[in-house]
């Protein structure tokens, strides 16, 4: 199931694993340019753009869970059903690179960000799968329930996003801070549901602070 994922960068001496997760209806190839833009900033990071496992019911690309007919009532269940395979995928790349959770960054866009954020709420394993979560245009399925020790959150969202409303990141920022998690929030003026040069700079800045 990993053959469609793309290894963007794998330096001989690597001390960080950055896994990129695309949105619904997209593919691993869609985040390769983002990975290539990030690579010079972290010459010792292994960057992998991960392909979601299921053909998208939108008719193109891939997905972790279907968004057809999705509601606030059924979203959590769909994510819970997808989570075991998501965590297994993270473990696969950690084992392959020899870089564990304390060296792992999950960087997701849209559905990829949702899965990355919700992985920190999962009780399927005793500790979090990564040290850092960077969520681009993402959200939690429900209000934040727990603050995994040592996990850093960076939320980046377009102020004009009409697909995943920016208020979800604003609310998550408040909820995580109340629970004691290290969290940052960057709202990008005029940006809709997408990634632009400003988002790239926010990502570089936030990862550089780790």
Backbone as a ProteinNet text record, in pm:
[ID]
protein_1_A
[PRIMARY]
XXXXXXXXXXXXXXXXXXXXXXXXXXXXXXXXXXXXXXXXXXXXXXXXXXXXXXXXXXXXXXXXXXXXXXXXXXXXXXXXXXXXXXXXXXXXXXXXXXXXXXXXXXXXXXXXXXXXXXXXXXXXXXXXXXXXXXXXXXXXXXXXXXXXXXXXXXXXXXXXXXXXXXXXXXXXXXXXXXXXXXXXXXXXXXXXXXXXXXXXXXXXXXXXXX
[TERTIARY]
80.2	0	83.7	217.6	303.6	371.5	340.7	416.2	388	274.9	243.8	296.2	346	405.9	536.8	576.6	694.1	799	918.6	1030.2	1088.3	1062.5	1105	1251.9	1294.8	1434.8	1471.2	1589.4	1638.4	1789.9	1837.4	1982.4	2047.1	2173.8	2245.5	2246.9	2265.7	2262.1	2137.4	2032.8	1904.1	1868.7	1820	1781	1637.7	1560.7	1421.5	1340.6	1219.8	1128.5	1007.3	983.3	868.2	776.1	656.9	558.2	451.3	429.6	331	205.8	90	-36.8	-128.7	-168.9	-247.7	-395.7	-470.5	-613.6	-692.8	-822.6	-909.5	-917.6	-913	-920	-789.6	-684	-551.1	-462.8	-333.6	-240.4	-109.2	-22.3	109.3	185.3	168.4	240.3	203.5	82.4	38.3	116.3	172.5	249.4	400.4	441.6	585.1	646.5	581.9	641.9	660.5	567.1	583.2	704.2	717.2	832	962.9	964.3	1086.6	1122.3	1021.1	1046.9	1097.3	1055.4	1097	1235.9	1274.2	1397.6	1522.3	1542.7	1664.4	1673.4	1558.2	1558.9	1598.5	1581.9	1618.4	1697.3	1824	1904.7	1923.6	1892.4	1906.9	1771.8	1667.6	1533.9	1499.1	1442.4	1382	1237.4	1201.1	1066.5	996.1	878.7	801.7	659	613	473.7	395.3	302.1	231.2	100.6	80.1	-45.1	-150.6	-268.6	-379.4	-417	-475.1	-487.1	-605.4	-709.4	-831.3	-859.9	-911.6	-955.9	-1065.4	-1054.3	-1151.6	-1287.6	-1391.2	-1527.1	-1569.1	-1480.5	-1506.8	-1476.7	-1417.7	-1393.5	-1250.9	-1163.9	-1022.9	-940.4	-813.8	-724.6	-756.9	-706.6	-717.9	-772.2	-805.3	-860.3	-834.5	-837	-834.4	-976.1	-1068.9	-1209.6	-1295.6	-1415.4	-1503.8	-1565.7	-1578	-1647.4	-1785.6	-1824.1	-1957.3	-2060.3	-2150.4	-2251.5	-2199.5	-2083.2	-2025.1	-2098.2	-2112.5	-2178.6	-2099.8	-2135.2	-2072.7	-2100.8	-2212.8	-2252.3	-2171.9	-2132.9	-2065	-1916	-1864.8	-1723.8	-1630.1	-1655.9	-1566.6	-1556.4	-1668.8	-1667.7	-1586	-1599.5	-1522.1	-1372.1	-1335.7	-1194.1	-1143.4	-1224.9	-1184.5	-1160.7	-1241.3	-1224.6	-1097.4	-1058	-937.7	-810.2	-821.7	-704.4	-605.8	-650.2	-549.8	-453.8	-505.7	-418.8	-330.8	-382.1	-301.5	-182	-206.5	-97.9	-0.2	-51.6	36.3	126.4	72.4	150.5	264	236.2	342	449.3	406.3	501.8	586.2	526	599.8	719.2	695	803	902.6	857.6	949.9	1043.4	989.7	1072.1	1168	1119.9	1203.5	1320.9	1298.5	1404.1	1482.4	1431.7	1496.8	1478.4	1377.6	1349.5	1215	1217.8	1098.2	1011.7	915.6	816.8	880.5	984.3	1048.1	1123.6	1137.8	1204.1	1106.9	977.6	878	790.1	770.3	677.9	568.4	443	331.2	282.4	288.6	247.8	134.1	14.4	-101	-176	-239.5	-327.3	-469.3	-566.7	-707.7	-732.6	-776.8	-801.6	-674.4	-561.1	-434.9	-407.1	-444.2	-428.2	-525	-645.9	-744.6	-693.2	-640.7	-589.7	-470.8	-381.5	-265.3	-307.7	-400.4	-449.4	-518.6	-606.4	-682.2	-594.1	-479.1	-389.1	-341.5	-337.9	-293.8	-402.3	-523.7	-635.3	-665.5	-602.5	-629.7	-576.4	-650.9	-607.9	-559.6	-533.6	-490.7	-348.3	-269.9	-133.4	-102.7	-8.5	12	71.4	147.8	210.8	180.8	199.6	172.3	268.7	222.8	302.1	407.7	399.7	493.6	516.4	625.4	661	592.9	571.8	519.6	409.9	301.6	192.3	182	187.8	165	39.2	-66	-195.8	-226.4	-234.6	-268.8	-415.5	-496.4	-639.2	-704.8	-677.7	-731.1	-824.7	-863.6	-950.4	-948.8	-986	-1016.7	-1160.4	-1188.4	-1324.9	-1419.7	-1365.6	-1441.8	-1354.1	-1410.5	-1324.1	-1209.6	-1095.3	-976.2	-1003.3	-973.5	-1001.4	-881.2	-759.4	-640.4	-520.6	-422.1	-298.6	-183	-142.3	-33.2	95.1	162.4	284.8	389.3	446.2	557.7	523.6	395.3	357.9	333.9	395.6	381.8	284.4	198.6	99.2	122.4	121.7	129.4	11.5	-79.8	-201.1	-188.1	-204	-191.4	-316.4	-384	-515.3	-541.2	-596	-636.2	-760.2	-756.7	-870.4	-996.8	-982.2	-1097.8	-1132.4	-1086.5	-1113.9	-1263.7	-1327.8	-1471	-1497.6	-1392	-1406.7	-1392.8	-1283.1	-1263.6	-1251.7	-1353.3	-1359.2	-1242.7	-1182.5	-1070.1	-1105.1	-1232.6	-1270.3	-1233	-1223.4	-1185	-1041.9	-952.9	-816	-810.4	-889.8	-894	-941.8	-1046.5	-1098.3	-998.2	-933.1	-834.3	-717	-675.4	-566.4	-600.7	-721.1	-765	-773.7	-832.7	-851.6	-718	-624.4	-493.4	-418.3	-426.4	-357.7	-413.4	-544.8	-606.6	-557.6	-536.8	-490.7	-340.4	-270.5	-127.6	-37.6	-91.6	-8.8	62.8	188.7	254	184	132.2	54.8	77.6	82	87	-24.6	-69.8	-174.5	-132.9	-133.6	-106.5	-225.8	-295.3	-404.3	-350.9	-377.1	-319.9	-426.9	-410.7	-512	-537.6	-664.3	-701.6	-687.9	-635.4	-612.9	-735.9	-774.4	-882.3	-829.9	-886.1	-848.6	-730.6	-611.5	-495.7	-365.4	-257.4	-122.1	-54.3	-1.4	73	209.9	283	418.7	420	314.6	308.6	295	215.6	202.4	337.4	407.5	540.3	631	630.9	716.5	675.1	546.2	500.9	550.7	541.5	587.2	736.2	814.4	959	990.3	920.7	946	909.9	797.2	754.2	843.1	881.5	969.7	1108.4	1152.3	1283	1286.9	1170.5	1164.7	1164.2	1151.8	1145.8	1285.2
-121.8	0	127.1	110.9	228.7	263.3	186.3	204.3	337.8	400.4	528.9	647.9	623.2	731.3	772.4	896.4	951.5	995.1	940	983.7	1108.6	1222.8	1351.2	1377.2	1342.9	1362.5	1258.5	1198.9	1103.4	1115.5	1212.8	1232.3	1113.2	1094	980.7	989.1	1108.9	1127.9	1208.8	1137.5	1201.9	1188.5	1298.5	1293.8	1341.6	1354.2	1396.2	1333.4	1290	1232	1323.7	1374.6	1460.6	1387.4	1352.7	1283.8	1383.2	1392.3	1484.4	1406.9	1456.3	1389.2	1482.8	1439.6	1522.9	1525.8	1608.7	1620.4	1516.6	1509.6	1413.5	1444.9	1340.2	1357.4	1397.4	1407.7	1440.8	1316.2	1336.1	1223.3	1268	1172.5	1203.3	1300.3	1286.9	1374.8	1521.4	1547.4	1686.2	1761.9	1691.7	1758.5	1748.8	1687.5	1680.1	1819.4	1914.5	2049.1	2114.1	2091.2	2144.2	2079.8	1949.6	1880.6	1928.3	1949.1	1997.5	2138.3	2218.8	2354.9	2355	2256.1	2248	2186.4	2100.4	2022.7	2108.1	2219.2	2297	2353.1	2376	2430.3	2324.6	2197.3	2088.8	1983.2	2008.6	1916.5	1779.4	1767	1637.1	1567.6	1620.5	1562	1469.2	1354.6	1266.7	1310.7	1345.6	1393.1	1293.3	1250.7	1152.3	1202	1207.8	1241.7	1110.9	1096.2	969.1	966.7	859.1	840.2	779.9	839.9	782.5	646.7	556	416.4	382	466.2	427.5	520	464.7	552	646.2	771.6	868.7	848.5	857.5	848	976	1075.4	1194.8	1173.2	1056.4	1021.8	1038.8	1092.3	1106.2	1107.8	1071.9	1076.8	972.3	998.5	901.9	968.8	886	938	840.6	895.6	812.7	774	863.8	834.3	912.5	862.1	926.5	1052.5	1154.1	1276.2	1284.5	1182	1179.1	1158.2	1252.1	1240.7	1264.1	1326.9	1344.4	1454.7	1433.3	1529.5	1539.6	1636.1	1646.3	1521.4	1455.7	1337.2	1213	1199.5	1075.6	1092.2	1215.2	1238.9	1161.7	1168.7	1104	954.1	890.5	745.5	710.8	788.7	761.5	775.7	877.3	897.5	784.8	743.6	633.7	505.5	481.5	361.2	368.1	490	506.2	511.9	539	567.2	450.7	324.9	217.8	211.3	223.8	217.9	341.6	456.5	578.5	561.8	511	490.3	383.8	280	176.5	234.5	327.9	390.7	473.1	546.7	623	527.8	420.3	321.5	260.2	235.1	177.4	264.6	395.6	484.8	508.4	505.1	517.4	396.9	279.6	158.8	156	200.9	197.8	294.3	408	510.4	502.2	427.3	420.2	546.2	626.5	751.8	738	748.9	725.9	848.9	837	943.2	1075.9	1072.6	1196.9	1267.1	1198.7	1257.7	1276.1	1260.8	1260.7	1385.2	1441.3	1553.2	1506.4	1528.7	1501.5	1634.6	1650.7	1774.3	1740.5	1784.1	1748.2	1867.5	1847.9	1949.6	1894.3	1971.1	1936.8	1799.7	1698.7	1569	1511.6	1536	1490.7	1556.5	1684.3	1755.8	1702.6	1671.1	1615.4	1483.9	1397.1	1268.9	1289.6	1382.7	1408.7	1460.9	1556.1	1611	1503.7	1427.8	1327.8	1211.8	1191.5	1085.3	1113.3	1240.3	1277	1251.3	1227.6	1201.8	1052.6	973.4	830	760.5	662.4	580	442.2	428.4	299.6	264.2	364.5	339.1	429.1	388.1	459.5	598.8	622.5	754.1	805.7	934.3	995.4	943.7	945.8	892.6	989.2	1115.1	1216.5	1323.2	1395.3	1504	1633.8	1652.1	1779.1	1753.5	1830.5	1826.1	1963.8	1967.9	2092.1	2071.6	2143.5	2125.4	2244.5	2219.2	2322.1	2304.9	2404.9	2399.2	2274.8	2247.5	2128.6	2159.6	2054	2067	1936.5	1943	1823.4	1783.3	1653.4	1607.3	1652.3	1661.4	1704	1801.8	1871	1952.4	1868.2	1930.2	1858.2	1788.8	1659.8	1579.8	1558	1561	1531.7	1606.4	1626.5	1694.8	1597.3	1526.8	1429.9	1498.5	1445.5	1508.3	1524.6	1644.6	1669.8	1695	1690.3	1710.4	1859.1	1911.1	2051.3	2061.6	2160.3	2180.9	2316	2314.5	2437.8	2439.1	2532.4	2540.6	2657.6	2629.8	2732.3	2725.1	2838.5	2833.7	2961.9	2948.9	3065.3	3129.8	3260.4	3331.1	3321.8	3295.9	3288.1	3144.5	3048.9	2907.7	2880.5	2838.3	2808	2658.2	2577	2431.1	2380.8	2416.2	2390.6	2528.1	2567.6	2704	2733.8	2851.5	2885.3	2885.8	2898.7	2898.7	2767.9	2659.5	2531.9	2538.9	2605.1	2620.9	2719	2824.7	2922.1	2853.4	2773.5	2703.4	2600.5	2529.1	2429.4	2494.3	2610.6	2683.9	2714.3	2760.8	2791.6	2665.1	2560.7	2436.4	2371.8	2369.3	2309.9	2390.8	2523.2	2608.2	2586	2571.7	2546.7	2415	2316.2	2185.6	2181	2288.1	2295.6	2250.4	2231.2	2190.1	2310.6	2295.4	2400.6	2413.6	2531.9	2548.3	2687.5	2695.5	2824	2826.6	2946.9	2965.9	3077.1	3046.7	3146.5	3149.9	3263.2	3283.6	3365.5	3318.7	3379.9	3465.4	3597.5	3686.8	3657.7	3654.9	3642.1	3503.8	3407.5	3273.5	3186.5	3114	3018	2882.3	2776.8	2640	2597	2636.2	2605	2635.5	2620.8	2643.4	2742.7	2849.8	2944.8	2971.1	3067.2	3095.3	3139.7	3206.7	3249.9	3132	3033.1	2911.7	2842.3	2833	2770.9	2840.4	2972.1	3045.9	3022.4	3012.4	2980.5	2842.3	2745.6	2610.3	2610.9	2676.4	2682.3	2748	2856.2	2927.3	2842.1	2775.6	2694.6	2570.9	2507.6	2391.6	2433.8	2550.4	2598.6	2628.3	2651.4	2682.5	2557.9	2440.2	2316	2279.2
0	0	0	13.7	23.5	-109.1	-213.8	-337.4	-405.5	-378.4	-440.9	-361	-240.2	-162.9	-228.6	-206	-274.7	-172.8	-184.6	-101.3	-166.9	-106.6	-163.7	-135.1	-13.8	24.6	128.6	112.1	211.4	222.5	299.7	314	383.8	356.4	415	567.1	618.7	763.7	797.4	836.6	863.4	1010.8	1068.2	1208.9	1230	1120	1131.8	1019.1	1054.1	956.8	944	824.3	798	701.2	749	667	623.8	492.3	437.5	397.6	437.8	410.2	331.5	213.5	122.3	160.7	89	111.9	35.1	63.4	-3.7	-153	-235.5	-379.4	-443.9	-365.7	-417.5	-411.4	-428.6	-425.2	-363	-337.6	-282.1	-371.6	-501.8	-595	-576.1	-528.3	-513.5	-407	-307.9	-203.2	-224.8	-334.9	-364.4	-378.2	-448.2	-456.1	-319.1	-227.9	-92.4	-25.9	-38	19.7	-39	-170.2	-235.6	-190.1	-163.2	-115.6	27.9	105.6	245.6	261.3	170.2	185.5	209.2	136.7	161.8	302.9	365.9	502	604.6	570	661.9	586	562.1	481.6	545.5	674.6	741.1	761.7	701	718.2	602.8	636.5	537.7	518.4	395.9	365.9	275.9	319.2	243.7	227.6	103.6	76.1	69.3	161.1	181.1	102	29.1	-45.1	47.8	49.9	125.7	66.3	146.1	103.3	14	10.6	-59.2	-178	-288.2	-397.4	-346.6	-382.9	-333.9	-399.4	-318.6	-370.4	-443.6	-445.3	-523.8	-672	-702.8	-842.4	-889.5	-804.2	-841.2	-713.7	-727	-611.2	-506.5	-385.6	-276.4	-150.8	-52.7	71.5	186.4	308.3	428.9	470.1	449	477.1	379.7	353.7	258.6	318.3	233.2	275.2	211	136.3	77.3	188.3	203.6	307.3	447.9	459.5	593.1	668.9	798.7	886.6	1017	1099.7	1231.1	1313.5	1286.6	1364.1	1326.7	1198.6	1157.8	1129.9	1136	1103.3	1197.6	1326.5	1423.7	1400.7	1368.3	1345.9	1222.4	1118.2	996.5	1022.6	1098.4	1130.1	1218.5	1316.1	1405.6	1326.7	1226.1	1144.9	1060.6	1021.8	940.1	1022.7	1152	1234	1247.4	1266.5	1279.3	1161.2	1039.8	922	913.9	954.9	956.8	1050.3	1170.2	1266.4	1217.9	1153.3	1098	989.6	910.9	804.7	863.5	969.1	1036.3	1088.2	1151.8	1205.7	1094.9	979.6	866.6	829.7	814.3	772.9	885.2	1008.2	1120.7	1127.8	1107.4	1110	991.1	876.4	756.4	766.9	832.1	843.2	973.1	1070.8	1200.4	1283.3	1248.5	1320.1	1391.5	1523.6	1603.2	1619.9	1709.7	1729.4	1768.4	1849.4	1892.7	1780.4	1668	1550.8	1435	1461.9	1354.8	1357.5	1238	1217.6	1121.8	1158.4	1068.6	1013.1	881.9	816.4	720.9	754.5	673.4	621.9	505.8	448	442.1	490.8	482.6	547.9	472.3	535.9	597.6	534.7	592.7	726.1	738.2	864.8	969.9	927.8	1020.1	1078.5	994.6	1042.9	1136.3	1100.8	1185.5	1322.3	1323.1	1450.5	1533.3	1470.9	1545.1	1593.5	1529.1	1577.2	1719	1756.3	1891.3	1995	1949.8	2040.6	2052.6	1967.8	1965.4	2089.2	2135.5	2249.2	2202.6	2072.9	2018.5	2056.1	2097.2	2141	2260.2	2344.5	2471.4	2456.9	2352.6	2333.4	2193.5	2173.8	2043.9	1938.1	1813.5	1702.3	1653.3	1697.1	1647	1752.7	1736	1827.7	1788.4	1657.5	1605.7	1503.9	1514.4	1417.9	1352.7	1220.1	1146.8	1063.6	1098.4	1033.7	944.3	814.4	717.5	679.4	708	674.9	733.1	859.8	923	1038.1	1107.8	1223.6	1302.1	1428.2	1504.6	1473.3	1482.1	1457.4	1567.7	1688.9	1805.7	1883.3	1982.5	2067.8	2123.6	2142.3	2187.3	2320.7	2326.2	2446.1	2535.1	2476.8	2555.6	2499.3	2583.8	2543.3	2561.6	2457.5	2469.9	2515.3	2614.1	2663.9	2554.1	2546.6	2456.1	2311.5	2275.5	2135.6	2109.9	2004.8	1966	1848.2	1851.9	1745.8	1678.1	1545.8	1468.3	1370.3	1389.7	1309.6	1211.9	1082.7	978.7	891.8	874.6	809.7	731.5	612.1	534.8	596.1	608.6	668.8	583.7	452.6	363	324.1	402.7	373	389.1	279.8	284.3	287.1	286.2	290.9	434.2	497.1	640.5	706	775.7	827	921.9	912.3	999.6	1147.2	1179.4	1321.3	1389.7	1310.5	1372.2	1425.6	1353.2	1402.2	1518.4	1512.1	1621.3	1749.8	1738.2	1856.1	1907.6	1816.4	1858.6	1929.6	1881	1945.2	2090.7	2114.4	2251.1	2335.6	2280.1	2355	2392	2298	2325.5	2430.4	2421	2518.5	2658.2	2669.5	2799.7	2858.9	2771.5	2817.8	2841.8	2805.5	2832.9	2720.3	2601.3	2488	2427.2	2386.7	2308.8	2174.4	2141.8	2019.2	1961.7	1828.7	1759.9	1657	1623.1	1522.7	1427.9	1298.6	1195.4	1100.3	1096	1001.2	883.6	762.7	642.4	574.6	573.5	515.4	367.2	330.5	190.2	131	205.5	151.4	173.2	68.6	78.9	122	63.9	100.9	14.1	54.8	-26.3	45	-29.4	21	-72.3	-15.2	-96.5	-34.3	-89.4	-42.9	102.4	145.1	285.1	379.2	338.8	419.1	429.7	317.9	317.9	417.7	420.4	513	658	682.4	818.5	860.9	769.8	801.4	832.8	748	770.1	904.4	933.2	1058.8	1180.8	1172.9	1287	1306.9	1197.9	1212.1	1259.7	1219.1	1261.1	1410.2	1469.4	1613.4	1698.5	1635.6	1713.5	1767.7
[MASK]
++++++++++++++++++++++++++++++++++++++++++++++++++++++++++++++++++++++++++++++++++++++++++++++++++++++++++++++++++++++++++++++++++++++++++++++++++++++++++++++++++++++++++++++++++++++++++++++++++++++++++++++++++

